[in-house]
């Protein structure tokens, strides 16, 4: 059975990460084999840390449950 990440959990995880360093954010995502991607044109995220988190989130296929 695959557990689905709720939008609230995703938000809380992101909120935690924005209070950390850029290196820590990258270490968390890259340690899981994820990469940051450019956000779609026109998507504006306030705050540099939140923007980095969103770039990593954008690289995740939230609909595909395969590892």
PDB file as gemmi writes it, atoms N, CA and C in Angstrom:
CRYST1    1.000    1.000    1.000  90.00  90.00  90.00 P 1                      
ATOM      1  N   UNK A   1       0.838  -1.182   0.000  1.00  0.00           N  
ATOM      2  CA  UNK A   1       0.000   0.000   0.000  1.00  0.00           C  
ATOM      3  C   UNK A   1       0.886   1.250   0.000  1.00  0.00           C  
ATOM      4  N   UNK A   2       0.561   2.201  -0.816  1.00  0.00           N  
ATOM      5  CA  UNK A   2       1.329   3.433  -0.924  1.00  0.00           C  
ATOM      6  C   UNK A   2       0.623   4.523  -0.140  1.00  0.00           C  
ATOM      7  N   UNK A   3       1.358   5.179   0.721  1.00  0.00           N  
ATOM      8  CA  UNK A   3       0.796   6.286   1.489  1.00  0.00           C  
ATOM      9  C   UNK A   3       0.823   7.548   0.636  1.00  0.00           C  
ATOM     10  N   UNK A   4      -0.266   8.281   0.671  1.00  0.00           N  
ATOM     11  CA  UNK A   4      -0.349   9.519  -0.092  1.00  0.00           C  
ATOM     12  C   UNK A   4      -0.015  10.684   0.834  1.00  0.00           C  
ATOM     13  N   UNK A   5       0.800  11.593   0.359  1.00  0.00           N  
ATOM     14  CA  UNK A   5       1.180  12.765   1.128  1.00  0.00           C  
ATOM     15  C   UNK A   5       0.066  13.795   1.018  1.00  0.00           C  
ATOM     16  N   UNK A   6      -0.498  14.167   2.157  1.00  0.00           N  
ATOM     17  CA  UNK A   6      -1.600  15.136   2.143  1.00  0.00           C  
ATOM     18  C   UNK A   6      -1.062  16.529   1.835  1.00  0.00           C  
ATOM     19  N   UNK A   7      -1.903  17.388   1.284  1.00  0.00           N  
ATOM     20  CA  UNK A   7      -1.474  18.768   1.035  1.00  0.00           C  
ATOM     21  C   UNK A   7      -1.014  19.457   2.322  1.00  0.00           C  
ATOM     22  N   UNK A   8      -1.664  19.149   3.434  1.00  0.00           N  
ATOM     23  CA  UNK A   8      -1.286  19.764   4.715  1.00  0.00           C  
ATOM     24  C   UNK A   8       0.111  19.305   5.139  1.00  0.00           C  
ATOM     25  N   UNK A   9       0.412  18.021   4.964  1.00  0.00           N  
ATOM     26  CA  UNK A   9       1.739  17.514   5.315  1.00  0.00           C  
ATOM     27  C   UNK A   9       2.798  18.160   4.434  1.00  0.00           C  
ATOM     28  N   UNK A  10       2.507  18.274   3.160  1.00  0.00           N  
ATOM     29  CA  UNK A  10       3.427  18.928   2.222  1.00  0.00           C  
ATOM     30  C   UNK A  10       3.688  20.371   2.655  1.00  0.00           C  
ATOM     31  N   UNK A  11       2.634  21.075   3.058  1.00  0.00           N  
ATOM     32  CA  UNK A  11       2.756  22.460   3.502  1.00  0.00           C  
ATOM     33  C   UNK A  11       3.583  22.546   4.782  1.00  0.00           C  
ATOM     34  N   UNK A  12       3.318  21.663   5.737  1.00  0.00           N  
ATOM     35  CA  UNK A  12       4.043  21.689   7.006  1.00  0.00           C  
ATOM     36  C   UNK A  12       5.528  21.371   6.805  1.00  0.00           C  
ATOM     37  N   UNK A  13       5.826  20.422   5.929  1.00  0.00           N  
ATOM     38  CA  UNK A  13       7.211  20.081   5.616  1.00  0.00           C  
ATOM     39  C   UNK A  13       7.916  21.287   4.998  1.00  0.00           C  
ATOM     40  N   UNK A  14       7.254  21.924   4.055  1.00  0.00           N  
ATOM     41  CA  UNK A  14       7.822  23.115   3.422  1.00  0.00           C  
ATOM     42  C   UNK A  14       8.018  24.241   4.419  1.00  0.00           C  
ATOM     43  N   UNK A  15       7.033  24.428   5.321  1.00  0.00           N  
ATOM     44  CA  UNK A  15       7.148  25.473   6.338  1.00  0.00           C  
ATOM     45  C   UNK A  15       8.340  25.216   7.255  1.00  0.00           C  
ATOM     46  N   UNK A  16       8.576  23.959   7.573  1.00  0.00           N  
ATOM     47  CA  UNK A  16       9.754  23.623   8.387  1.00  0.00           C  
ATOM     48  C   UNK A  16      11.040  23.967   7.640  1.00  0.00           C  
ATOM     49  N   UNK A  17      11.103  23.583   6.385  1.00  0.00           N  
ATOM     50  CA  UNK A  17      12.340  23.765   5.623  1.00  0.00           C  
ATOM     51  C   UNK A  17      12.688  25.227   5.389  1.00  0.00           C  
ATOM     52  N   UNK A  18      11.693  26.101   5.243  1.00  0.00           N  
ATOM     53  CA  UNK A  18      12.011  27.500   4.958  1.00  0.00           C  
ATOM     54  C   UNK A  18      12.705  28.180   6.132  1.00  0.00           C  
ATOM     55  N   UNK A  19      12.658  27.573   7.304  1.00  0.00           N  
ATOM     56  CA  UNK A  19      13.351  28.120   8.458  1.00  0.00           C  
ATOM     57  C   UNK A  19      14.765  27.588   8.606  1.00  0.00           C  
ATOM     58  N   UNK A  20      15.250  26.874   7.598  1.00  0.00           N  
ATOM     59  CA  UNK A  20      16.587  26.287   7.648  1.00  0.00           C  
ATOM     60  C   UNK A  20      17.471  26.937   6.582  1.00  0.00           C  
ATOM     61  N   UNK A  21      18.678  26.427   6.437  1.00  0.00           N  
ATOM     62  CA  UNK A  21      19.612  26.991   5.456  1.00  0.00           C  
ATOM     63  C   UNK A  21      19.360  26.405   4.066  1.00  0.00           C  
ATOM     64  N   UNK A  22      19.861  27.098   3.057  1.00  0.00           N  
ATOM     65  CA  UNK A  22      19.757  26.598   1.688  1.00  0.00           C  
ATOM     66  C   UNK A  22      20.440  25.240   1.557  1.00  0.00           C  
ATOM     67  N   UNK A  23      21.592  25.095   2.204  1.00  0.00           N  
ATOM     68  CA  UNK A  23      22.317  23.819   2.132  1.00  0.00           C  
ATOM     69  C   UNK A  23      21.508  22.686   2.738  1.00  0.00           C  
ATOM     70  N   UNK A  24      20.843  22.955   3.856  1.00  0.00           N  
ATOM     71  CA  UNK A  24      20.034  21.915   4.503  1.00  0.00           C  
ATOM     72  C   UNK A  24      18.880  21.506   3.592  1.00  0.00           C  
ATOM     73  N   UNK A  25      18.212  22.491   2.993  1.00  0.00           N  
ATOM     74  CA  UNK A  25      17.099  22.197   2.082  1.00  0.00           C  
ATOM     75  C   UNK A  25      17.585  21.294   0.949  1.00  0.00           C  
ATOM     76  N   UNK A  26      18.705  21.668   0.334  1.00  0.00           N  
ATOM     77  CA  UNK A  26      19.249  20.869  -0.765  1.00  0.00           C  
ATOM     78  C   UNK A  26      19.642  19.477  -0.284  1.00  0.00           C  
ATOM     79  N   UNK A  27      20.262  19.393   0.884  1.00  0.00           N  
ATOM     80  CA  UNK A  27      20.673  18.088   1.421  1.00  0.00           C  
ATOM     81  C   UNK A  27      19.477  17.156   1.631  1.00  0.00           C  
ATOM     82  N   UNK A  28      18.387  17.696   2.151  1.00  0.00           N  
ATOM     83  CA  UNK A  28      17.193  16.878   2.405  1.00  0.00           C  
ATOM     84  C   UNK A  28      16.648  16.301   1.100  1.00  0.00           C  
ATOM     85  N   UNK A  29      16.456  17.156   0.108  1.00  0.00           N  
ATOM     86  CA  UNK A  29      15.878  16.695  -1.152  1.00  0.00           C  
ATOM     87  C   UNK A  29      16.864  15.855  -1.962  1.00  0.00           C  
ATOM     88  N   UNK A  30      18.088  16.323  -2.087  1.00  0.00           N  
ATOM     89  CA  UNK A  30      19.077  15.597  -2.884  1.00  0.00           C  
ATOM     90  C   UNK A  30      19.432  14.263  -2.240  1.00  0.00           C  
ATOM     91  N   UNK A  31      19.362  14.194  -0.911  1.00  0.00           N  
ATOM     92  CA  UNK A  31      19.596  12.940  -0.212  1.00  0.00           C  
ATOM     93  C   UNK A  31      18.546  11.896  -0.538  1.00  0.00           C  
ATOM     94  N   UNK A  32      17.379  12.363  -0.967  1.00  0.00           N  
ATOM     95  CA  UNK A  32      16.301  11.464  -1.379  1.00  0.00           C  
ATOM     96  C   UNK A  32      16.317  11.234  -2.890  1.00  0.00           C  
ATOM     97  N   UNK A  33      17.347  11.749  -3.564  1.00  0.00           N  
ATOM     98  CA  UNK A  33      17.463  11.549  -5.005  1.00  0.00           C  
ATOM     99  C   UNK A  33      16.625  12.512  -5.837  1.00  0.00           C  
ATOM    100  N   UNK A  34      16.210  13.632  -5.245  1.00  0.00           N  
ATOM    101  CA  UNK A  34      15.380  14.601  -5.953  1.00  0.00           C  
ATOM    102  C   UNK A  34      16.223  15.767  -6.432  1.00  0.00           C  
ATOM    103  N   UNK A  35      15.772  16.413  -7.484  1.00  0.00           N  
ATOM    104  CA  UNK A  35      16.471  17.572  -8.030  1.00  0.00           C  
ATOM    105  C   UNK A  35      15.509  18.744  -8.153  1.00  0.00           C  
ATOM    106  N   UNK A  36      16.064  19.936  -8.026  1.00  0.00           N  
ATOM    107  CA  UNK A  36      15.272  21.152  -8.209  1.00  0.00           C  
ATOM    108  C   UNK A  36      15.106  21.420  -9.699  1.00  0.00           C  
ATOM    109  N   UNK A  37      13.951  21.931 -10.067  1.00  0.00           N  
ATOM    110  CA  UNK A  37      13.690  22.317 -11.455  1.00  0.00           C  
ATOM    111  C   UNK A  37      13.166  23.756 -11.465  1.00  0.00           C  
ATOM    112  N   UNK A  38      13.261  24.374 -12.605  1.00  0.00           N  
ATOM    113  CA  UNK A  38      12.727  25.728 -12.724  1.00  0.00           C  
ATOM    114  C   UNK A  38      11.214  25.700 -12.576  1.00  0.00           C  
ATOM    115  N   UNK A  39      10.694  26.707 -11.903  1.00  0.00           N  
ATOM    116  CA  UNK A  39       9.245  26.813 -11.759  1.00  0.00           C  
ATOM    117  C   UNK A  39       8.647  27.292 -13.070  1.00  0.00           C  
ATOM    118  N   UNK A  40       7.390  26.934 -13.307  1.00  0.00           N  
ATOM    119  CA  UNK A  40       6.740  27.399 -14.533  1.00  0.00           C  
ATOM    120  C   UNK A  40       6.759  28.926 -14.602  1.00  0.00           C  
ATOM    121  N   UNK A  41       6.915  29.429 -15.803  1.00  0.00           N  
ATOM    122  CA  UNK A  41       6.935  30.875 -16.003  1.00  0.00           C  
ATOM    123  C   UNK A  41       5.649  31.482 -15.456  1.00  0.00           C  
ATOM    124  N   UNK A  42       5.800  32.543 -14.704  1.00  0.00           N  
ATOM    125  CA  UNK A  42       4.644  33.219 -14.138  1.00  0.00           C  
ATOM    126  C   UNK A  42       4.300  32.778 -12.727  1.00  0.00           C  
ATOM    127  N   UNK A  43       4.872  31.662 -12.262  1.00  0.00           N  
ATOM    128  CA  UNK A  43       4.615  31.214 -10.889  1.00  0.00           C  
ATOM    129  C   UNK A  43       5.573  31.972  -9.980  1.00  0.00           C  
ATOM    130  N   UNK A  44       5.024  32.819  -9.145  1.00  0.00           N  
ATOM    131  CA  UNK A  44       5.834  33.659  -8.273  1.00  0.00           C  
ATOM    132  C   UNK A  44       5.689  33.168  -6.839  1.00  0.00           C  
ATOM    133  N   UNK A  45       6.814  32.886  -6.213  1.00  0.00           N  
ATOM    134  CA  UNK A  45       6.855  32.426  -4.828  1.00  0.00           C  
ATOM    135  C   UNK A  45       7.613  33.473  -4.022  1.00  0.00           C  
ATOM    136  N   UNK A  46       7.006  33.964  -2.961  1.00  0.00           N  
ATOM    137  CA  UNK A  46       7.699  34.960  -2.146  1.00  0.00           C  
ATOM    138  C   UNK A  46       8.662  34.273  -1.192  1.00  0.00           C  
ATOM    139  N   UNK A  47       9.821  34.846  -1.039  1.00  0.00           N  
ATOM    140  CA  UNK A  47      10.831  34.312  -0.141  1.00  0.00           C  
ATOM    141  C   UNK A  47      11.779  33.368  -0.852  1.00  0.00           C  
ATOM    142  N   UNK A  48      13.068  33.562  -0.650  1.00  0.00           N  
ATOM    143  CA  UNK A  48      14.069  32.761  -1.346  1.00  0.00           C  
ATOM    144  C   UNK A  48      14.057  31.300  -0.897  1.00  0.00           C  
ATOM    145  N   UNK A  49      13.921  31.060   0.393  1.00  0.00           N  
ATOM    146  CA  UNK A  49      13.920  29.686   0.885  1.00  0.00           C  
ATOM    147  C   UNK A  49      12.689  28.933   0.385  1.00  0.00           C  
ATOM    148  N   UNK A  50      11.536  29.591   0.458  1.00  0.00           N  
ATOM    149  CA  UNK A  50      10.304  28.952  -0.032  1.00  0.00           C  
ATOM    150  C   UNK A  50      10.399  28.677  -1.524  1.00  0.00           C  
ATOM    151  N   UNK A  51      11.044  29.572  -2.265  1.00  0.00           N  
ATOM    152  CA  UNK A  51      11.219  29.379  -3.698  1.00  0.00           C  
ATOM    153  C   UNK A  51      12.060  28.130  -3.974  1.00  0.00           C  
ATOM    154  N   UNK A  52      13.118  27.919  -3.192  1.00  0.00           N  
ATOM    155  CA  UNK A  52      13.964  26.734  -3.380  1.00  0.00           C  
ATOM    156  C   UNK A  52      13.162  25.466  -3.070  1.00  0.00           C  
ATOM    157  N   UNK A  53      12.394  25.487  -1.974  1.00  0.00           N  
ATOM    158  CA  UNK A  53      11.552  24.333  -1.639  1.00  0.00           C  
ATOM    159  C   UNK A  53      10.583  24.049  -2.784  1.00  0.00           C  
ATOM    160  N   UNK A  54       9.953  25.073  -3.312  1.00  0.00           N  
ATOM    161  CA  UNK A  54       8.998  24.894  -4.409  1.00  0.00           C  
ATOM    162  C   UNK A  54       9.671  24.370  -5.670  1.00  0.00           C  
ATOM    163  N   UNK A  55      10.933  24.744  -5.902  1.00  0.00           N  
ATOM    164  CA  UNK A  55      11.664  24.215  -7.059  1.00  0.00           C  
ATOM    165  C   UNK A  55      11.887  22.709  -6.903  1.00  0.00           C  
ATOM    166  N   UNK A  56      12.185  22.260  -5.705  1.00  0.00           N  
ATOM    167  CA  UNK A  56      12.313  20.818  -5.478  1.00  0.00           C  
ATOM    168  C   UNK A  56      10.949  20.141  -5.584  1.00  0.00           C  
ATOM    169  N   UNK A  57       9.923  20.746  -5.009  1.00  0.00           N  
ATOM    170  CA  UNK A  57       8.567  20.190  -5.128  1.00  0.00           C  
ATOM    171  C   UNK A  57       8.161  20.056  -6.598  1.00  0.00           C  
ATOM    172  N   UNK A  58       8.550  21.032  -7.421  1.00  0.00           N  
ATOM    173  CA  UNK A  58       8.181  21.009  -8.843  1.00  0.00           C  
ATOM    174  C   UNK A  58       8.825  19.835  -9.572  1.00  0.00           C  
ATOM    175  N   UNK A  59       9.920  19.309  -9.022  1.00  0.00           N  
ATOM    176  CA  UNK A  59      10.594  18.169  -9.634  1.00  0.00           C  
ATOM    177  C   UNK A  59      10.018  16.823  -9.229  1.00  0.00           C  
ATOM    178  N   UNK A  60       8.979  16.839  -8.390  1.00  0.00           N  
ATOM    179  CA  UNK A  60       8.363  15.598  -7.908  1.00  0.00           C  
ATOM    180  C   UNK A  60       7.092  15.309  -8.688  1.00  0.00           C  
ATOM    181  N   UNK A  61       6.957  14.076  -9.156  1.00  0.00           N  
ATOM    182  CA  UNK A  61       5.707  13.641  -9.774  1.00  0.00           C  
ATOM    183  C   UNK A  61       4.802  13.146  -8.657  1.00  0.00           C  
ATOM    184  N   UNK A  62       3.918  14.003  -8.190  1.00  0.00           N  
ATOM    185  CA  UNK A  62       3.071  13.679  -7.044  1.00  0.00           C  
ATOM    186  C   UNK A  62       2.021  12.628  -7.367  1.00  0.00           C  
ATOM    187  N   UNK A  63       1.822  12.316  -8.636  1.00  0.00           N  
ATOM    188  CA  UNK A  63       0.801  11.335  -9.016  1.00  0.00           C  
ATOM    189  C   UNK A  63       1.356   9.941  -9.203  1.00  0.00           C  
ATOM    190  N   UNK A  64       2.680   9.819  -9.329  1.00  0.00           N  
ATOM    191  CA  UNK A  64       3.312   8.524  -9.563  1.00  0.00           C  
ATOM    192  C   UNK A  64       3.844   7.968  -8.241  1.00  0.00           C  
ATOM    193  N   UNK A  65       3.310   6.851  -7.817  1.00  0.00           N  
ATOM    194  CA  UNK A  65       3.680   6.278  -6.519  1.00  0.00           C  
ATOM    195  C   UNK A  65       4.867   5.330  -6.604  1.00  0.00           C  
ATOM    196  N   UNK A  66       5.419   5.118  -7.777  1.00  0.00           N  
ATOM    197  CA  UNK A  66       6.549   4.196  -7.900  1.00  0.00           C  
ATOM    198  C   UNK A  66       7.813   4.868  -7.384  1.00  0.00           C  
ATOM    199  N   UNK A  67       8.671   4.115  -6.702  1.00  0.00           N  
ATOM    200  CA  UNK A  67       9.904   4.700  -6.154  1.00  0.00           C  
ATOM    201  C   UNK A  67      10.912   5.046  -7.235  1.00  0.00           C  
TER     202      UNK A  67                                                      
END                                                                             
